[in-house]
Amino acid sequence: MIRKFLSYSFITTILNASILFSYGCNQNKIIDEEKFIKIYTDIIIAADTASDKTHSKDEIRNSVFTKHKVTLNDYKSTLQYYNQNSERWEKFFSKAITYLEEKRRKAAK
């Protein structure tokens, strides 16, 4: 009887731990494509236009994350999502180029 209880207790503990672990992993979300395009291009532009080397890549990236209200983990999860499929990246970059061209046109006005 005690062994059955310990077995059930052990199994219940493992299941609860698994559920909590899965829940924790799912806290990272995939960033919406339109928003990800803005974040990705903002990071590149900020890094390329930083006139001094006093700002690290991490500082620049964190500043962009704060602006767009995303976390580093969300960003990493989104990169992993895109890395799973090269066609996804192709579509992304095509849309990113269009976004940057539109942004340049607006800035030229």
DSSP file (Angstrom, degrees, kcal/mol; ACC not computed):
  #  RESIDUE AA STRUCTURE BP1 BP2  ACC     N-H-->O    O-->H-N    N-H-->O    O-->H-N    TCO  KAPPA ALPHA  PHI   PSI    X-CA   Y-CA   Z-CA
    1    1 A M     >        0   0    0      0, 0.0     4,-2.2     0, 0.0     5,-0.2   0.000 360.0 360.0 360.0 -46.1    0.0    0.0    0.0
    2    2 A I  H  >  +     0   0    0      1,-0.2     4,-2.7     2,-0.2     5,-0.2   0.889 360.0  53.0 -64.5 -38.0    2.8    2.4    0.9
    3    3 A R  H  > S+     0   0    0      2,-0.2     4,-2.7     1,-0.2    -1,-0.2   0.907 108.4  49.7 -64.4 -40.8    4.6    1.6   -2.3
    4    4 A K  H  > S+     0   0    0      2,-0.2     4,-2.9     1,-0.2     5,-0.2   0.921 111.6  49.1 -62.1 -42.9    1.6    2.3   -4.4
    5    5 A F  H  X S+     0   0    0     -4,-2.2     4,-2.9     1,-0.2    -2,-0.2   0.927 112.4  47.4 -61.8 -45.3    1.2    5.6   -2.6
    6    6 A L  H  X S+     0   0    0     -4,-2.7     4,-2.8     2,-0.2    -1,-0.2   0.886 112.0  51.0 -64.3 -38.1    4.8    6.5   -3.2
    7    7 A S  H  X S+     0   0    0     -4,-2.7     4,-2.8     2,-0.2    -2,-0.2   0.944 113.6  43.6 -63.2 -47.8    4.5    5.5   -6.8
    8    8 A Y  H  X S+     0   0    0     -4,-2.9     4,-2.8     1,-0.2    -2,-0.2   0.900 114.7  50.5 -63.6 -40.2    1.4    7.7   -7.3
    9    9 A S  H  X S+     0   0    0     -4,-2.9     4,-2.3    -5,-0.2    -2,-0.2   0.914 112.1  47.1 -63.3 -43.4    3.1   10.5   -5.4
   10   10 A F  H  X S+     0   0    0     -4,-2.8     4,-2.6     2,-0.2    -2,-0.2   0.936 113.9  46.9 -64.2 -47.3    6.2   10.2   -7.5
   11   11 A I  H  X S+     0   0    0     -4,-2.8     4,-2.7     1,-0.2    -2,-0.2   0.912 112.4  50.3 -62.3 -42.8    4.3   10.1  -10.7
   12   12 A T  H  X S+     0   0    0     -4,-2.8     4,-2.6    -5,-0.2    -1,-0.2   0.909 110.7  49.7 -61.8 -42.3    2.1   13.1   -9.6
   13   13 A T  H  X S+     0   0    0     -4,-2.3     4,-2.5     2,-0.2    -2,-0.2   0.925 111.8  47.8 -62.7 -45.2    5.2   15.0   -8.7
   14   14 A I  H  X S+     0   0    0     -4,-2.6     4,-2.5     2,-0.2    -2,-0.2   0.921 112.7  48.8 -63.0 -44.6    6.9   14.3  -12.1
   15   15 A L  H  X S+     0   0    0     -4,-2.7     4,-2.5     2,-0.2    -2,-0.2   0.916 112.0  48.6 -62.0 -43.4    3.7   15.3  -14.0
   16   16 A N  H  X S+     0   0    0     -4,-2.6     4,-2.6     2,-0.2    -1,-0.2   0.918 111.9  49.2 -63.2 -42.7    3.3   18.5  -12.1
   17   17 A A  H  X S+     0   0    0     -4,-2.5     4,-2.6     1,-0.2    -2,-0.2   0.910 111.3  50.1 -62.7 -41.7    7.0   19.4  -12.7
   18   18 A S  H  X S+     0   0    0     -4,-2.5     4,-2.8     2,-0.2    -2,-0.2   0.910 110.8  49.0 -62.6 -42.8    6.6   18.6  -16.4
   19   19 A I  H  X S+     0   0    0     -4,-2.5     4,-2.6     2,-0.2    -2,-0.2   0.928 113.1  46.8 -63.4 -45.2    3.5   20.8  -16.6
   20   20 A L  H  X S+     0   0    0     -4,-2.6     4,-2.4     2,-0.2    -2,-0.2   0.902 112.8  49.6 -63.9 -40.6    5.2   23.7  -14.8
   21   21 A F  H  X S+     0   0    0     -4,-2.6     4,-2.2     2,-0.2    -2,-0.2   0.931 112.2  47.7 -63.9 -45.1    8.3   23.3  -17.0
   22   22 A S  H  X S+     0   0    0     -4,-2.8     4,-2.0     1,-0.2    -2,-0.2   0.905 111.4  50.8 -61.9 -42.0    6.2   23.3  -20.2
   23   23 A Y  H  < S+     0   0    0     -4,-2.6     4,-0.4     1,-0.2    -1,-0.2   0.917 110.1  50.0 -61.9 -43.2    4.3   26.3  -19.0
   24   24 A G  H >< S+     0   0    0     -4,-2.4     3,-0.9     1,-0.2     4,-0.3   0.882 110.5  49.7 -63.1 -39.3    7.5   28.2  -18.3
   25   25 A C  H >< S+     0   0    0     -4,-2.2     3,-1.0     1,-0.2    -1,-0.2   0.844 106.5  55.8 -68.6 -33.4    8.8   27.3  -21.7
   26   26 A N  T 3< S+     0   0    0     -4,-2.0    -1,-0.2     1,-0.2    -2,-0.2   0.492  83.2  85.6 -80.0  -2.1    5.7   28.5  -23.4
   27   27 A Q  T <  S+     0   0    0     -3,-0.9     2,-0.4    -4,-0.4    -1,-0.2   0.814  74.4  82.1 -66.1 -29.1    6.0   32.0  -21.7
   28   28 A N  S <  S-     0   0    0     -3,-1.0     2,-0.3    -4,-0.3    46,-0.1  -0.634  74.2-160.1 -76.9 129.4    8.2   32.9  -24.6
   29   29 A K        -     0   0    0     -2,-0.4     2,-0.6     0, 0.0    49,-0.3  -0.749  22.2-110.7-112.3 159.3    6.1   33.9  -27.5
   30   30 A I        -     0   0    0     -2,-0.3     2,-0.2    47,-0.1    45,-0.1  -0.772  41.1-123.1 -84.0 125.8    6.7   34.2  -31.2
   31   31 A I        -     0   0    0     -2,-0.6     5,-0.1    43,-0.4    39,-0.0  -0.504  31.2 -98.6 -73.8 135.5    6.6   37.9  -32.1
   32   32 A D     >  -     0   0    0     -2,-0.2     4,-2.9     1,-0.1     5,-0.2  -0.225  34.6-119.7 -50.2 138.5    4.0   38.9  -34.8
   33   33 A E  H  > S+     0   0    0      1,-0.2     4,-2.5     2,-0.2     5,-0.2   0.882 110.5  50.9 -56.2 -45.3    5.8   39.2  -38.2
   34   34 A E  H  > S+     0   0    0      1,-0.2     4,-1.5     2,-0.2    -1,-0.2   0.916 115.0  43.2 -60.6 -43.2    5.0   42.8  -38.7
   35   35 A K  H  > S+     0   0    0      2,-0.2     4,-2.4     1,-0.2    -1,-0.2   0.883 111.6  54.6 -69.4 -38.8    6.3   43.8  -35.3
   36   36 A F  H  X S+     0   0    0     -4,-2.9     4,-3.1     1,-0.2     5,-0.2   0.872 104.5  54.9 -63.5 -37.4    9.3   41.5  -35.7
   37   37 A I  H  X S+     0   0    0     -4,-2.5     4,-2.5    -5,-0.2     5,-0.3   0.932 110.1  46.2 -60.0 -45.6   10.2   43.3  -39.0
   38   38 A K  H  X S+     0   0    0     -4,-1.5     4,-2.3     2,-0.2    -2,-0.2   0.910 115.2  46.3 -64.1 -42.7   10.2   46.6  -37.1
   39   39 A I  H  X S+     0   0    0     -4,-2.4     4,-2.3     2,-0.2    -2,-0.2   0.951 114.0  47.4 -64.2 -49.8   12.3   45.2  -34.3
   40   40 A Y  H  X S+     0   0    0     -4,-3.1     4,-1.9     1,-0.2    -2,-0.2   0.918 115.9  43.6 -60.0 -46.8   14.8   43.5  -36.6
   41   41 A T  H  X S+     0   0    0     -4,-2.5     4,-2.8    -5,-0.2     5,-0.2   0.873 111.2  54.8 -70.7 -35.5   15.3   46.5  -38.8
   42   42 A D  H  X S+     0   0    0     -4,-2.3     4,-2.8    -5,-0.3     5,-0.2   0.902 108.0  50.2 -61.4 -40.0   15.4   48.9  -35.8
   43   43 A I  H  X S+     0   0    0     -4,-2.3     4,-2.3     2,-0.2    -2,-0.2   0.934 113.1  45.5 -63.6 -45.6   18.2   46.8  -34.3
   44   44 A I  H  X S+     0   0    0     -4,-1.9     4,-2.3     2,-0.2    -2,-0.2   0.933 115.7  45.8 -64.3 -46.3   20.2   46.9  -37.6
   45   45 A I  H  X S+     0   0    0     -4,-2.8     4,-2.3     2,-0.2    -2,-0.2   0.926 113.8  49.0 -63.5 -45.2   19.7   50.6  -38.2
   46   46 A A  H  X S+     0   0    0     -4,-2.8     4,-0.9    -5,-0.2    -1,-0.2   0.904 113.3  46.8 -62.7 -41.6   20.6   51.5  -34.6
   47   47 A A  H  < S+     0   0    0     -4,-2.3     3,-0.2    -5,-0.2    -1,-0.2   0.896 115.5  45.6 -67.5 -39.4   23.7   49.4  -34.7
   48   48 A D  H  < S+     0   0    0     -4,-2.3    -2,-0.2     1,-0.2    -1,-0.2   0.801 116.5  44.0 -74.8 -29.2   24.8   50.8  -38.0
   49   49 A T  H  < S+     0   0    0     -4,-2.3     2,-0.5    -5,-0.2    -1,-0.2   0.506  77.8 118.0 -97.4  -4.0   24.1   54.4  -37.1
   50   50 A A     <  -     0   0    0     -4,-0.9    -4,-0.0    -3,-0.2    -3,-0.0  -0.504  49.2-162.8 -64.2 116.8   25.6   54.4  -33.7
   51   51 A S        +     0   0    0     -2,-0.5     2,-0.3     2,-0.0    -1,-0.2   0.731  67.7  45.8 -78.9 -22.0   28.4   57.0  -34.1
   52   52 A D  S >  S-     0   0    0     -3,-0.0     3,-0.6     1,-0.0    -3,-0.0  -0.813  75.2-130.9-119.9 162.8   30.3   56.0  -31.0
   53   53 A K  T 3  S+     0   0    0     -2,-0.3    -1,-0.0     1,-0.2    -2,-0.0   0.196  83.5  99.0 -94.9  16.7   31.3   52.6  -29.6
   54   54 A T  T 3  S+     0   0    0      2,-0.1     2,-0.6     1,-0.1    -1,-0.2   0.701  70.9  72.4 -76.3 -18.0   30.1   53.5  -26.1
   55   55 A H  S <  S-     0   0    0     -3,-0.6     2,-0.1    -8,-0.1    -1,-0.1  -0.868  77.8-146.1-101.2 121.8   26.9   51.5  -26.8
   56   56 A S     >  -     0   0    0     -2,-0.6     4,-2.3     1,-0.1     5,-0.2  -0.329  27.7-108.0 -77.2 165.2   27.2   47.8  -26.8
   57   57 A K  H  > S+     0   0    0      1,-0.2     4,-2.7     2,-0.2     5,-0.2   0.887 122.1  54.0 -59.7 -38.1   25.2   45.6  -29.1
   58   58 A D  H  > S+     0   0    0      2,-0.2     4,-2.9     1,-0.2    -1,-0.2   0.903 107.5  49.3 -63.5 -41.4   23.3   44.4  -26.0
   59   59 A E  H  > S+     0   0    0      2,-0.2     4,-2.1     1,-0.2    -2,-0.2   0.921 113.2  46.8 -64.1 -43.3   22.4   48.0  -25.0
   60   60 A I  H  X S+     0   0    0     -4,-2.3     4,-1.9     2,-0.2    -2,-0.2   0.942 114.9  46.4 -62.9 -47.4   21.2   48.8  -28.5
   61   61 A R  H  X S+     0   0    0     -4,-2.7     4,-2.6     1,-0.2    -2,-0.2   0.917 111.9  50.3 -62.5 -44.7   19.2   45.6  -28.7
   62   62 A N  H  X S+     0   0    0     -4,-2.9     4,-2.5     1,-0.2    -1,-0.2   0.863 107.7  54.4 -63.5 -35.6   17.7   46.1  -25.2
   63   63 A S  H  X S+     0   0    0     -4,-2.1     4,-2.2    -5,-0.2    -1,-0.2   0.915 110.2  46.0 -62.5 -43.0   16.7   49.6  -26.1
   64   64 A V  H  X S+     0   0    0     -4,-1.9     4,-2.1     2,-0.2    -2,-0.2   0.899 111.3  52.6 -66.8 -40.8   14.8   48.4  -29.1
   65   65 A F  H  X>S+     0   0    0     -4,-2.6     5,-2.2     1,-0.2     4,-0.7   0.913 110.0  48.7 -61.3 -41.7   13.2   45.6  -27.1
   66   66 A T  H ><5S+     0   0    0     -4,-2.5     3,-0.7     1,-0.2    -2,-0.2   0.926 109.5  52.4 -63.2 -44.9   12.0   48.2  -24.5
   67   67 A K  H 3<5S+     0   0    0     -4,-2.2    -1,-0.2     1,-0.2    -2,-0.2   0.889 118.4  36.1 -57.4 -40.9   10.6   50.4  -27.3
   68   68 A H  H 3<5S-     0   0    0     -4,-2.1    -1,-0.2    -5,-0.1    -2,-0.2   0.399 109.1-122.4 -97.6   2.2    8.6   47.5  -28.8
   69   69 A K  T <<5 +     0   0    0     -4,-0.7     2,-0.3    -3,-0.7    -3,-0.2   0.927  66.4 127.2  57.5  51.2    7.8   45.9  -25.4
   70   70 A V      < -     0   0    0     -5,-2.2     2,-0.2    -6,-0.1    -1,-0.2  -0.875  52.1-124.4-127.6 164.8    9.3   42.5  -26.1
   71   71 A T     >  -     0   0    0     -2,-0.3     4,-2.2     1,-0.1     5,-0.1  -0.663  23.9-113.9-105.5 164.0   11.8   40.4  -24.2
   72   72 A L  H  > S+     0   0    0     -2,-0.2     4,-2.9     1,-0.2     5,-0.2   0.895 119.4  54.1 -60.3 -40.0   15.1   38.9  -25.2
   73   73 A N  H  > S+     0   0    0      2,-0.2     4,-2.6     1,-0.2    -1,-0.2   0.890 106.7  50.3 -64.2 -38.9   13.5   35.4  -24.8
   74   74 A D  H  > S+     0   0    0      2,-0.2     4,-2.2     1,-0.2   -43,-0.4   0.919 111.9  48.8 -62.1 -42.8   10.6   36.4  -27.1
   75   75 A Y  H  X S+     0   0    0     -4,-2.2     4,-2.4     2,-0.2    -2,-0.2   0.926 112.4  47.1 -62.4 -46.5   13.2   37.6  -29.7
   76   76 A K  H  X S+     0   0    0     -4,-2.9     4,-2.5     1,-0.2    -2,-0.2   0.900 111.2  51.6 -64.0 -40.7   15.2   34.4  -29.4
   77   77 A S  H  X S+     0   0    0     -4,-2.6     4,-2.2     1,-0.2    -1,-0.2   0.892 110.4  49.3 -62.0 -39.3   12.1   32.3  -29.7
   78   78 A T  H  X S+     0   0    0     -4,-2.2     4,-2.4   -49,-0.3    -2,-0.2   0.902 109.3  51.3 -68.3 -41.1   11.1   34.2  -32.8
   79   79 A L  H  X S+     0   0    0     -4,-2.4     4,-2.4     2,-0.2    -2,-0.2   0.923 110.4  49.5 -60.3 -43.4   14.6   33.7  -34.3
   80   80 A Q  H  X S+     0   0    0     -4,-2.5     4,-0.8     1,-0.2    -2,-0.2   0.905 108.8  53.3 -61.3 -41.2   14.4   30.0  -33.6
   81   81 A Y  H >< S+     0   0    0     -4,-2.2     3,-0.7     1,-0.2    -1,-0.2   0.925 112.6  43.2 -59.1 -46.5   10.9   29.9  -35.3
   82   82 A Y  H >< S+     0   0    0     -4,-2.4     3,-1.5     1,-0.2     7,-0.4   0.841 107.2  61.0 -70.0 -32.9   12.3   31.6  -38.4
   83   83 A N  H 3< S+     0   0    0     -4,-2.4    -1,-0.2     1,-0.3    -2,-0.2   0.663  91.2  69.8 -68.9 -15.0   15.4   29.4  -38.4
   84   84 A Q  T << S+     0   0    0     -4,-0.8     2,-0.3    -3,-0.7    -1,-0.3   0.628 108.3  31.5 -75.5 -12.6   13.2   26.3  -38.8
   85   85 A N    X>  -     0   0    0     -3,-1.5     4,-1.3    -4,-0.2     3,-0.5  -0.894  60.3-159.4-153.3 113.9   12.3   27.2  -42.3
   86   86 A S  H 3> S+     0   0    0     -2,-0.3     4,-2.1     1,-0.2     5,-0.1   0.816  96.4  59.3 -66.1 -29.8   14.4   29.1  -44.9
   87   87 A E  H 3> S+     0   0    0      1,-0.2     4,-2.4     2,-0.2    -1,-0.2   0.857 100.2  57.1 -65.1 -33.6   11.3   30.1  -46.9
   88   88 A R  H <> S+     0   0    0     -3,-0.5     4,-2.3     1,-0.2    -1,-0.2   0.920 107.7  47.4 -61.6 -43.4   10.0   31.8  -43.8
   89   89 A W  H  X S+     0   0    0     -4,-1.3     4,-3.1    -7,-0.4     5,-0.3   0.904 109.1  54.2 -64.5 -41.1   13.2   33.9  -43.8
   90   90 A E  H  X S+     0   0    0     -4,-2.1     4,-2.0     1,-0.2    -2,-0.2   0.935 111.8  43.6 -58.9 -47.3   12.9   34.7  -47.5
   91   91 A K  H  X S+     0   0    0     -4,-2.4     4,-2.2     2,-0.2    -1,-0.2   0.905 113.4  53.1 -63.2 -41.6    9.4   36.0  -47.1
   92   92 A F  H  X S+     0   0    0     -4,-2.3     4,-2.6    -5,-0.2    -2,-0.2   0.946 110.5  45.4 -59.1 -50.8   10.5   37.9  -44.0
   93   93 A F  H  X S+     0   0    0     -4,-3.1     4,-2.5     1,-0.2    -1,-0.2   0.853 110.0  55.0 -66.2 -34.2   13.4   39.7  -45.7
   94   94 A S  H  X S+     0   0    0     -4,-2.0     4,-1.8    -5,-0.3    -1,-0.2   0.937 112.9  42.4 -61.1 -45.5   11.2   40.5  -48.7
   95   95 A K  H  X S+     0   0    0     -4,-2.2     4,-2.5     2,-0.2    -2,-0.2   0.856 112.2  54.8 -68.9 -35.4    8.7   42.2  -46.4
   96   96 A A  H  X S+     0   0    0     -4,-2.6     4,-2.6     2,-0.2    -2,-0.2   0.900 107.5  49.5 -65.8 -40.3   11.6   43.8  -44.4
   97   97 A I  H  X S+     0   0    0     -4,-2.5     4,-2.5     2,-0.2    -1,-0.2   0.924 111.3  49.2 -63.9 -44.0   13.0   45.4  -47.6
   98   98 A T  H  X S+     0   0    0     -4,-1.8     4,-2.3     1,-0.2    -2,-0.2   0.919 111.3  50.2 -59.8 -43.9    9.6   46.7  -48.6
   99   99 A Y  H  X S+     0   0    0     -4,-2.5     4,-2.3     1,-0.2    -2,-0.2   0.920 111.6  47.6 -61.2 -45.1    9.2   48.1  -45.1
  100  100 A L  H  X S+     0   0    0     -4,-2.6     4,-2.4     2,-0.2    -2,-0.2   0.884 110.5  51.7 -66.1 -38.6   12.6   49.8  -45.2
  101  101 A E  H  X S+     0   0    0     -4,-2.5     4,-2.3     2,-0.2    -1,-0.2   0.914 111.5  47.5 -63.2 -42.2   11.9   51.3  -48.7
  102  102 A E  H  X S+     0   0    0     -4,-2.3     4,-2.3     2,-0.2    -2,-0.2   0.902 111.3  51.0 -64.4 -41.1    8.6   52.7  -47.4
  103  103 A K  H  X S+     0   0    0     -4,-2.3     4,-1.9     1,-0.2    -2,-0.2   0.891 110.3  49.5 -63.3 -39.8   10.3   54.1  -44.4
  104  104 A R  H  X S+     0   0    0     -4,-2.4     4,-1.6     2,-0.2    -2,-0.2   0.897 109.4  51.9 -66.5 -40.8   13.0   55.8  -46.6
  105  105 A R  H  X S+     0   0    0     -4,-2.3     4,-0.8     1,-0.2    -2,-0.2   0.915 110.4  48.3 -61.8 -42.8   10.3   57.3  -48.8
  106  106 A K  H >< S+     0   0    0     -4,-2.3     3,-0.6     1,-0.2    -1,-0.2   0.880 110.7  50.9 -65.6 -37.2    8.5   58.8  -45.9
  107  107 A A  H 3< S+     0   0    0     -4,-1.9    -1,-0.2     1,-0.2    -2,-0.2   0.795 105.0  57.8 -70.1 -27.9   11.7   60.2  -44.5
  108  108 A A  H 3<        0   0    0     -4,-1.6    -1,-0.2     1,-0.2    -2,-0.2   0.684 360.0 360.0 -75.9 -18.8   12.5   61.8  -47.9
  109  109 A K    <<        0   0    0     -4,-0.8    -1,-0.2    -3,-0.6    -2,-0.1   0.483 360.0 360.0 -73.7 360.0    9.3   63.8  -47.9
